[in-house]
């Protein structure tokens, strides 16, 4: 019973957070916030798939500082954010991919057709946030699409960093990221 109440509470919090974040999806006009200009990611893959999320971004002041990524999974809600620091040579313009190895130490398996949503934004040193880009992804055991990278990502293949987010299987009875471990 406690688990159901917790899931309801976290579900409501996720909805409130989502509604609140809708106002934060675009930088304020006239600000020096970074801007994500191009993106690409496939939308399906098997559990354990090495998912590459391609982004290109610019910052007029050249002080991009960190890439912030958050995952939302039905049955668990939003996970804690993951941060990738941006190297100094990429703080004015960056182009490359974030790599996420979707296998998790917390879940022996994620069921087919389990959807997740990845939200990515970039912050500069002054705390200005870029536009938020949303990447849907669904776990499937068959039918992983083959793809060719679109321009501008088909020229250079620079890894920007790794996502360190461990998923939970909501059907396994495993302990979630916010619950105490025994």
FIDRENMAR-274381 format. One record per residue (C-alpha): chain; x, y, z; residue number from 1. Coordinates in nm, 3 decimals, always signed. Example, Ala and Ser with C-alpha at 12.3 -4.5 7.8 and 13.67 -1.06 7.14 Angstrom:
2
<atom><mol>A</mol><c1>+1.230</c1><c2>-0.450</c2><c3>+0.780</c3><seq>1</seq></atom>
<atom><mol>A</mol><c1>+1.367</c1><c2>-0.106</c2><c3>+0.714</c3><seq>2</seq></atom>
END
This chain:
182
<atom><mol>A</mol><c1>+0.000</c1><c2>+0.000</c2><c3>+0.000</c3><seq>1</seq></atom>
<atom><mol>A</mol><c1>+0.286</c1><c2>+0.238</c2><c3>+0.085</c3><seq>2</seq></atom>
<atom><mol>A</mol><c1>+0.441</c1><c2>+0.170</c2><c3>-0.255</c3><seq>3</seq></atom>
<atom><mol>A</mol><c1>+0.120</c1><c2>+0.264</c2><c3>-0.435</c3><seq>4</seq></atom>
<atom><mol>A</mol><c1>+0.093</c1><c2>+0.587</c2><c3>-0.236</c3><seq>5</seq></atom>
<atom><mol>A</mol><c1>+0.457</c1><c2>+0.670</c2><c3>-0.309</c3><seq>6</seq></atom>
<atom><mol>A</mol><c1>+0.407</c1><c2>+0.602</c2><c3>-0.679</c3><seq>7</seq></atom>
<atom><mol>A</mol><c1>+0.100</c1><c2>+0.829</c2><c3>-0.683</c3><seq>8</seq></atom>
<atom><mol>A</mol><c1>+0.287</c1><c2>+1.106</c2><c3>-0.499</c3><seq>9</seq></atom>
<atom><mol>A</mol><c1>+0.585</c1><c2>+1.082</c2><c3>-0.733</c3><seq>10</seq></atom>
<atom><mol>A</mol><c1>+0.353</c1><c2>+1.068</c2><c3>-1.034</c3><seq>11</seq></atom>
<atom><mol>A</mol><c1>+0.187</c1><c2>+1.392</c2><c3>-0.925</c3><seq>12</seq></atom>
<atom><mol>A</mol><c1>+0.529</c1><c2>+1.549</c2><c3>-0.862</c3><seq>13</seq></atom>
<atom><mol>A</mol><c1>+0.644</c1><c2>+1.442</c2><c3>-1.209</c3><seq>14</seq></atom>
<atom><mol>A</mol><c1>+0.338</c1><c2>+1.605</c2><c3>-1.366</c3><seq>15</seq></atom>
<atom><mol>A</mol><c1>+0.391</c1><c2>+1.927</c2><c3>-1.169</c3><seq>16</seq></atom>
<atom><mol>A</mol><c1>+0.761</c1><c2>+1.926</c2><c3>-1.261</c3><seq>17</seq></atom>
<atom><mol>A</mol><c1>+0.673</c1><c2>+1.873</c2><c3>-1.629</c3><seq>18</seq></atom>
<atom><mol>A</mol><c1>+0.422</c1><c2>+2.158</c2><c3>-1.627</c3><seq>19</seq></atom>
<atom><mol>A</mol><c1>+0.670</c1><c2>+2.385</c2><c3>-1.450</c3><seq>20</seq></atom>
<atom><mol>A</mol><c1>+0.948</c1><c2>+2.298</c2><c3>-1.693</c3><seq>21</seq></atom>
<atom><mol>A</mol><c1>+0.733</c1><c2>+2.383</c2><c3>-1.997</c3><seq>22</seq></atom>
<atom><mol>A</mol><c1>+0.806</c1><c2>+2.749</c2><c3>-1.929</c3><seq>23</seq></atom>
<atom><mol>A</mol><c1>+1.180</c1><c2>+2.676</c2><c3>-1.926</c3><seq>24</seq></atom>
<atom><mol>A</mol><c1>+1.206</c1><c2>+2.516</c2><c3>-2.269</c3><seq>25</seq></atom>
<atom><mol>A</mol><c1>+1.333</c1><c2>+2.824</c2><c3>-2.452</c3><seq>26</seq></atom>
<atom><mol>A</mol><c1>+1.597</c1><c2>+3.076</c2><c3>-2.347</c3><seq>27</seq></atom>
<atom><mol>A</mol><c1>+1.475</c1><c2>+3.422</c2><c3>-2.262</c3><seq>28</seq></atom>
<atom><mol>A</mol><c1>+1.489</c1><c2>+3.663</c2><c3>-2.559</c3><seq>29</seq></atom>
<atom><mol>A</mol><c1>+1.797</c1><c2>+3.883</c2><c3>-2.546</c3><seq>30</seq></atom>
<atom><mol>A</mol><c1>+1.980</c1><c2>+3.653</c2><c3>-2.304</c3><seq>31</seq></atom>
<atom><mol>A</mol><c1>+2.321</c1><c2>+3.505</c2><c3>-2.369</c3><seq>32</seq></atom>
<atom><mol>A</mol><c1>+2.197</c1><c2>+3.152</c2><c3>-2.312</c3><seq>33</seq></atom>
<atom><mol>A</mol><c1>+2.337</c1><c2>+2.864</c2><c3>-2.515</c3><seq>34</seq></atom>
<atom><mol>A</mol><c1>+2.120</c1><c2>+2.728</c2><c3>-2.796</c3><seq>35</seq></atom>
<atom><mol>A</mol><c1>+2.093</c1><c2>+2.365</c2><c3>-2.905</c3><seq>36</seq></atom>
<atom><mol>A</mol><c1>+2.067</c1><c2>+2.399</c2><c3>-3.283</c3><seq>37</seq></atom>
<atom><mol>A</mol><c1>+2.067</c1><c2>+2.040</c2><c3>-3.417</c3><seq>38</seq></atom>
<atom><mol>A</mol><c1>+1.985</c1><c2>+1.700</c2><c3>-3.269</c3><seq>39</seq></atom>
<atom><mol>A</mol><c1>+1.947</c1><c2>+1.339</c2><c3>-3.370</c3><seq>40</seq></atom>
<atom><mol>A</mol><c1>+1.880</c1><c2>+1.011</c2><c3>-3.188</c3><seq>41</seq></atom>
<atom><mol>A</mol><c1>+1.706</c1><c2>+0.689</c2><c3>-3.283</c3><seq>42</seq></atom>
<atom><mol>A</mol><c1>+1.385</c1><c2>+0.613</c2><c3>-3.096</c3><seq>43</seq></atom>
<atom><mol>A</mol><c1>+1.405</c1><c2>+0.234</c2><c3>-3.043</c3><seq>44</seq></atom>
<atom><mol>A</mol><c1>+1.662</c1><c2>-0.012</c2><c3>-2.917</c3><seq>45</seq></atom>
<atom><mol>A</mol><c1>+1.703</c1><c2>-0.326</c2><c3>-2.713</c3><seq>46</seq></atom>
<atom><mol>A</mol><c1>+1.785</c1><c2>-0.327</c2><c3>-2.341</c3><seq>47</seq></atom>
<atom><mol>A</mol><c1>+2.161</c1><c2>-0.279</c2><c3>-2.317</c3><seq>48</seq></atom>
<atom><mol>A</mol><c1>+2.175</c1><c2>-0.083</c2><c3>-2.645</c3><seq>49</seq></atom>
<atom><mol>A</mol><c1>+2.449</c1><c2>+0.179</c2><c3>-2.671</c3><seq>50</seq></atom>
<atom><mol>A</mol><c1>+2.233</c1><c2>+0.484</c2><c3>-2.742</c3><seq>51</seq></atom>
<atom><mol>A</mol><c1>+2.406</c1><c2>+0.784</c2><c3>-2.897</c3><seq>52</seq></atom>
<atom><mol>A</mol><c1>+2.228</c1><c2>+1.118</c2><c3>-2.862</c3><seq>53</seq></atom>
<atom><mol>A</mol><c1>+2.373</c1><c2>+1.370</c2><c3>-3.108</c3><seq>54</seq></atom>
<atom><mol>A</mol><c1>+2.363</c1><c2>+1.741</c2><c3>-3.031</c3><seq>55</seq></atom>
<atom><mol>A</mol><c1>+2.506</c1><c2>+2.057</c2><c3>-3.177</c3><seq>56</seq></atom>
<atom><mol>A</mol><c1>+2.500</c1><c2>+2.378</c2><c3>-2.977</c3><seq>57</seq></atom>
<atom><mol>A</mol><c1>+2.634</c1><c2>+2.733</c2><c3>-2.979</c3><seq>58</seq></atom>
<atom><mol>A</mol><c1>+2.687</c1><c2>+2.997</c2><c3>-2.715</c3><seq>59</seq></atom>
<atom><mol>A</mol><c1>+2.735</c1><c2>+3.362</c2><c3>-2.815</c3><seq>60</seq></atom>
<atom><mol>A</mol><c1>+2.953</c1><c2>+3.429</c2><c3>-2.509</c3><seq>61</seq></atom>
<atom><mol>A</mol><c1>+3.150</c1><c2>+3.103</c2><c3>-2.537</c3><seq>62</seq></atom>
<atom><mol>A</mol><c1>+3.091</c1><c2>+2.993</c2><c3>-2.178</c3><seq>63</seq></atom>
<atom><mol>A</mol><c1>+2.890</c1><c2>+2.670</c2><c3>-2.212</c3><seq>64</seq></atom>
<atom><mol>A</mol><c1>+2.960</c1><c2>+2.480</c2><c3>-1.893</c3><seq>65</seq></atom>
<atom><mol>A</mol><c1>+2.755</c1><c2>+2.161</c2><c3>-1.860</c3><seq>66</seq></atom>
<atom><mol>A</mol><c1>+2.511</c1><c2>+1.931</c2><c3>-2.038</c3><seq>67</seq></atom>
<atom><mol>A</mol><c1>+2.229</c1><c2>+1.828</c2><c3>-1.807</c3><seq>68</seq></atom>
<atom><mol>A</mol><c1>+2.025</c1><c2>+1.517</c2><c3>-1.887</c3><seq>69</seq></atom>
<atom><mol>A</mol><c1>+1.720</c1><c2>+1.379</c2><c3>-1.708</c3><seq>70</seq></atom>
<atom><mol>A</mol><c1>+1.534</c1><c2>+1.055</c2><c3>-1.775</c3><seq>71</seq></atom>
<atom><mol>A</mol><c1>+1.166</c1><c2>+1.001</c2><c3>-1.708</c3><seq>72</seq></atom>
<atom><mol>A</mol><c1>+1.039</c1><c2>+0.641</c2><c3>-1.696</c3><seq>73</seq></atom>
<atom><mol>A</mol><c1>+0.675</c1><c2>+0.540</c2><c3>-1.646</c3><seq>74</seq></atom>
<atom><mol>A</mol><c1>+0.646</c1><c2>+0.351</c2><c3>-1.320</c3><seq>75</seq></atom>
<atom><mol>A</mol><c1>+0.939</c1><c2>+0.535</c2><c3>-1.161</c3><seq>76</seq></atom>
<atom><mol>A</mol><c1>+0.907</c1><c2>+0.898</c2><c3>-1.264</c3><seq>77</seq></atom>
<atom><mol>A</mol><c1>+1.206</c1><c2>+1.125</c2><c3>-1.320</c3><seq>78</seq></atom>
<atom><mol>A</mol><c1>+1.552</c1><c2>+1.006</c2><c3>-1.221</c3><seq>79</seq></atom>
<atom><mol>A</mol><c1>+1.821</c1><c2>+1.227</c2><c3>-1.078</c3><seq>80</seq></atom>
<atom><mol>A</mol><c1>+1.988</c1><c2>+1.446</c2><c3>-1.340</c3><seq>81</seq></atom>
<atom><mol>A</mol><c1>+2.322</c1><c2>+1.353</c2><c3>-1.491</c3><seq>82</seq></atom>
<atom><mol>A</mol><c1>+2.581</c1><c2>+1.620</c2><c3>-1.570</c3><seq>83</seq></atom>
<atom><mol>A</mol><c1>+2.854</c1><c2>+1.618</c2><c3>-1.833</c3><seq>84</seq></atom>
<atom><mol>A</mol><c1>+3.106</c1><c2>+1.901</c2><c3>-1.811</c3><seq>85</seq></atom>
<atom><mol>A</mol><c1>+3.195</c1><c2>+2.068</c2><c3>-2.140</c3><seq>86</seq></atom>
<atom><mol>A</mol><c1>+3.561</c1><c2>+2.089</c2><c3>-2.233</c3><seq>87</seq></atom>
<atom><mol>A</mol><c1>+3.702</c1><c2>+2.444</c2><c3>-2.273</c3><seq>88</seq></atom>
<atom><mol>A</mol><c1>+3.763</c1><c2>+2.401</c2><c3>-2.649</c3><seq>89</seq></atom>
<atom><mol>A</mol><c1>+3.390</c1><c2>+2.324</c2><c3>-2.697</c3><seq>90</seq></atom>
<atom><mol>A</mol><c1>+3.241</c1><c2>+2.606</c2><c3>-2.488</c3><seq>91</seq></atom>
<atom><mol>A</mol><c1>+3.164</c1><c2>+2.831</c2><c3>-2.786</c3><seq>92</seq></atom>
<atom><mol>A</mol><c1>+3.047</c1><c2>+2.560</c2><c3>-3.028</c3><seq>93</seq></atom>
<atom><mol>A</mol><c1>+3.004</c1><c2>+2.187</c2><c3>-2.972</c3><seq>94</seq></atom>
<atom><mol>A</mol><c1>+2.899</c1><c2>+1.903</c2><c3>-3.194</c3><seq>95</seq></atom>
<atom><mol>A</mol><c1>+2.903</c1><c2>+1.538</c2><c3>-3.101</c3><seq>96</seq></atom>
<atom><mol>A</mol><c1>+2.718</c1><c2>+1.274</c2><c3>-2.907</c3><seq>97</seq></atom>
<atom><mol>A</mol><c1>+2.633</c1><c2>+1.173</c2><c3>-2.554</c3><seq>98</seq></atom>
<atom><mol>A</mol><c1>+2.666</c1><c2>+0.798</c2><c3>-2.508</c3><seq>99</seq></atom>
<atom><mol>A</mol><c1>+2.435</c1><c2>+0.600</c2><c3>-2.281</c3><seq>100</seq></atom>
<atom><mol>A</mol><c1>+2.491</c1><c2>+0.229</c2><c3>-2.230</c3><seq>101</seq></atom>
<atom><mol>A</mol><c1>+2.132</c1><c2>+0.141</c2><c3>-2.138</c3><seq>102</seq></atom>
<atom><mol>A</mol><c1>+2.222</c1><c2>-0.177</c2><c3>-1.949</c3><seq>103</seq></atom>
<atom><mol>A</mol><c1>+2.174</c1><c2>-0.113</c2><c3>-1.578</c3><seq>104</seq></atom>
<atom><mol>A</mol><c1>+2.308</c1><c2>-0.275</c2><c3>-1.266</c3><seq>105</seq></atom>
<atom><mol>A</mol><c1>+1.969</c1><c2>-0.212</c2><c3>-1.101</c3><seq>106</seq></atom>
<atom><mol>A</mol><c1>+1.755</c1><c2>-0.398</c2><c3>-1.354</c3><seq>107</seq></atom>
<atom><mol>A</mol><c1>+1.816</c1><c2>-0.746</c2><c3>-1.486</c3><seq>108</seq></atom>
<atom><mol>A</mol><c1>+1.582</c1><c2>-0.667</c2><c3>-1.773</c3><seq>109</seq></atom>
<atom><mol>A</mol><c1>+1.364</c1><c2>-0.385</c2><c3>-1.903</c3><seq>110</seq></atom>
<atom><mol>A</mol><c1>+1.052</c1><c2>-0.516</c2><c3>-2.072</c3><seq>111</seq></atom>
<atom><mol>A</mol><c1>+0.972</c1><c2>-0.466</c2><c3>-2.438</c3><seq>112</seq></atom>
<atom><mol>A</mol><c1>+0.776</c1><c2>-0.154</c2><c3>-2.523</c3><seq>113</seq></atom>
<atom><mol>A</mol><c1>+0.892</c1><c2>+0.026</c2><c3>-2.207</c3><seq>114</seq></atom>
<atom><mol>A</mol><c1>+0.914</c1><c2>+0.395</c2><c3>-2.304</c3><seq>115</seq></atom>
<atom><mol>A</mol><c1>+1.153</c1><c2>+0.646</c2><c3>-2.152</c3><seq>116</seq></atom>
<atom><mol>A</mol><c1>+1.204</c1><c2>+1.014</c2><c3>-2.220</c3><seq>117</seq></atom>
<atom><mol>A</mol><c1>+1.543</c1><c2>+1.185</c2><c3>-2.211</c3><seq>118</seq></atom>
<atom><mol>A</mol><c1>+1.554</c1><c2>+1.563</c2><c3>-2.166</c3><seq>119</seq></atom>
<atom><mol>A</mol><c1>+1.878</c1><c2>+1.742</c2><c3>-2.251</c3><seq>120</seq></atom>
<atom><mol>A</mol><c1>+1.974</c1><c2>+2.105</c2><c3>-2.199</c3><seq>121</seq></atom>
<atom><mol>A</mol><c1>+2.296</c1><c2>+2.304</c2><c3>-2.167</c3><seq>122</seq></atom>
<atom><mol>A</mol><c1>+2.384</c1><c2>+2.556</c2><c3>-1.898</c3><seq>123</seq></atom>
<atom><mol>A</mol><c1>+2.646</c1><c2>+2.827</c2><c3>-1.926</c3><seq>124</seq></atom>
<atom><mol>A</mol><c1>+2.868</c1><c2>+2.951</c2><c3>-1.642</c3><seq>125</seq></atom>
<atom><mol>A</mol><c1>+2.618</c1><c2>+3.227</c2><c3>-1.559</c3><seq>126</seq></atom>
<atom><mol>A</mol><c1>+2.339</c1><c2>+2.970</c2><c3>-1.507</c3><seq>127</seq></atom>
<atom><mol>A</mol><c1>+2.149</c1><c2>+3.046</c2><c3>-1.829</c3><seq>128</seq></atom>
<atom><mol>A</mol><c1>+1.973</c1><c2>+2.737</c2><c3>-1.965</c3><seq>129</seq></atom>
<atom><mol>A</mol><c1>+1.942</c1><c2>+2.654</c2><c3>-2.333</c3><seq>130</seq></atom>
<atom><mol>A</mol><c1>+1.633</c1><c2>+2.520</c2><c3>-2.499</c3><seq>131</seq></atom>
<atom><mol>A</mol><c1>+1.534</c1><c2>+2.177</c2><c3>-2.366</c3><seq>132</seq></atom>
<atom><mol>A</mol><c1>+1.536</c1><c2>+1.897</c2><c3>-2.623</c3><seq>133</seq></atom>
<atom><mol>A</mol><c1>+1.324</c1><c2>+1.586</c2><c3>-2.563</c3><seq>134</seq></atom>
<atom><mol>A</mol><c1>+1.427</c1><c2>+1.245</c2><c3>-2.697</c3><seq>135</seq></atom>
<atom><mol>A</mol><c1>+1.174</c1><c2>+0.960</c2><c3>-2.673</c3><seq>136</seq></atom>
<atom><mol>A</mol><c1>+1.308</c1><c2>+0.605</c2><c3>-2.662</c3><seq>137</seq></atom>
<atom><mol>A</mol><c1>+1.136</c1><c2>+0.267</c2><c3>-2.646</c3><seq>138</seq></atom>
<atom><mol>A</mol><c1>+1.294</c1><c2>-0.066</c2><c3>-2.554</c3><seq>139</seq></atom>
<atom><mol>A</mol><c1>+1.226</c1><c2>-0.338</c2><c3>-2.810</c3><seq>140</seq></atom>
<atom><mol>A</mol><c1>+1.392</c1><c2>-0.677</c2><c3>-2.854</c3><seq>141</seq></atom>
<atom><mol>A</mol><c1>+1.344</c1><c2>-0.675</c2><c3>-3.232</c3><seq>142</seq></atom>
<atom><mol>A</mol><c1>+1.329</c1><c2>-0.416</c2><c3>-3.502</c3><seq>143</seq></atom>
<atom><mol>A</mol><c1>+1.614</c1><c2>-0.187</c2><c3>-3.401</c3><seq>144</seq></atom>
<atom><mol>A</mol><c1>+1.635</c1><c2>+0.052</c2><c3>-3.694</c3><seq>145</seq></atom>
<atom><mol>A</mol><c1>+1.947</c1><c2>+0.089</c2><c3>-3.902</c3><seq>146</seq></atom>
<atom><mol>A</mol><c1>+2.028</c1><c2>+0.450</c2><c3>-3.966</c3><seq>147</seq></atom>
<atom><mol>A</mol><c1>+2.265</c1><c2>+0.688</c2><c3>-4.135</c3><seq>148</seq></atom>
<atom><mol>A</mol><c1>+2.365</c1><c2>+0.999</c2><c3>-3.950</c3><seq>149</seq></atom>
<atom><mol>A</mol><c1>+2.215</c1><c2>+1.317</c2><c3>-4.091</c3><seq>150</seq></atom>
<atom><mol>A</mol><c1>+2.419</c1><c2>+1.629</c2><c3>-4.155</c3><seq>151</seq></atom>
<atom><mol>A</mol><c1>+2.598</c1><c2>+1.782</c2><c3>-3.960</c3><seq>152</seq></atom>
<atom><mol>A</mol><c1>+2.667</c1><c2>+1.467</c2><c3>-3.755</c3><seq>153</seq></atom>
<atom><mol>A</mol><c1>+2.782</c1><c2>+1.253</c2><c3>-4.050</c3><seq>154</seq></atom>
<atom><mol>A</mol><c1>+3.126</c1><c2>+1.419</c2><c3>-4.068</c3><seq>155</seq></atom>
<atom><mol>A</mol><c1>+3.290</c1><c2>+1.408</c2><c3>-3.725</c3><seq>156</seq></atom>
<atom><mol>A</mol><c1>+3.211</c1><c2>+1.162</c2><c3>-3.450</c3><seq>157</seq></atom>
<atom><mol>A</mol><c1>+3.310</c1><c2>+1.332</c2><c3>-3.123</c3><seq>158</seq></atom>
<atom><mol>A</mol><c1>+3.202</c1><c2>+1.179</c2><c3>-2.792</c3><seq>159</seq></atom>
<atom><mol>A</mol><c1>+3.097</c1><c2>+1.453</c2><c3>-2.549</c3><seq>160</seq></atom>
<atom><mol>A</mol><c1>+3.060</c1><c2>+1.219</c2><c3>-2.252</c3><seq>161</seq></atom>
<atom><mol>A</mol><c1>+2.875</c1><c2>+0.930</c2><c3>-2.096</c3><seq>162</seq></atom>
<atom><mol>A</mol><c1>+2.536</c1><c2>+0.930</c2><c3>-1.924</c3><seq>163</seq></atom>
<atom><mol>A</mol><c1>+2.551</c1><c2>+0.754</c2><c3>-1.588</c3><seq>164</seq></atom>
<atom><mol>A</mol><c1>+2.183</c1><c2>+0.682</c2><c3>-1.526</c3><seq>165</seq></atom>
<atom><mol>A</mol><c1>+2.075</c1><c2>+0.338</c2><c3>-1.403</c3><seq>166</seq></atom>
<atom><mol>A</mol><c1>+1.719</c1><c2>+0.236</c2><c3>-1.485</c3><seq>167</seq></atom>
<atom><mol>A</mol><c1>+1.488</c1><c2>+0.028</c2><c3>-1.266</c3><seq>168</seq></atom>
<atom><mol>A</mol><c1>+1.243</c1><c2>-0.237</c2><c3>-1.376</c3><seq>169</seq></atom>
<atom><mol>A</mol><c1>+0.909</c1><c2>-0.134</c2><c3>-1.221</c3><seq>170</seq></atom>
<atom><mol>A</mol><c1>+0.785</c1><c2>-0.495</c2><c3>-1.241</c3><seq>171</seq></atom>
<atom><mol>A</mol><c1>+1.077</c1><c2>-0.664</c2><c3>-1.066</c3><seq>172</seq></atom>
<atom><mol>A</mol><c1>+1.013</c1><c2>-0.540</c2><c3>-0.713</c3><seq>173</seq></atom>
<atom><mol>A</mol><c1>+1.357</c1><c2>-0.378</c2><c3>-0.707</c3><seq>174</seq></atom>
<atom><mol>A</mol><c1>+1.415</c1><c2>-0.075</c2><c3>-0.491</c3><seq>175</seq></atom>
<atom><mol>A</mol><c1>+1.384</c1><c2>+0.257</c2><c3>-0.672</c3><seq>176</seq></atom>
<atom><mol>A</mol><c1>+1.636</c1><c2>+0.542</c2><c3>-0.669</c3><seq>177</seq></atom>
<atom><mol>A</mol><c1>+1.452</c1><c2>+0.733</c2><c3>-0.392</c3><seq>178</seq></atom>
<atom><mol>A</mol><c1>+1.366</c1><c2>+0.439</c2><c3>-0.163</c3><seq>179</seq></atom>
<atom><mol>A</mol><c1>+1.599</c1><c2>+0.318</c2><c3>+0.115</c3><seq>180</seq></atom>
<atom><mol>A</mol><c1>+1.803</c1><c2>+0.008</c2><c3>+0.035</c3><seq>181</seq></atom>
<atom><mol>A</mol><c1>+1.798</c1><c2>-0.286</c2><c3>+0.278</c3><seq>182</seq></atom>
END
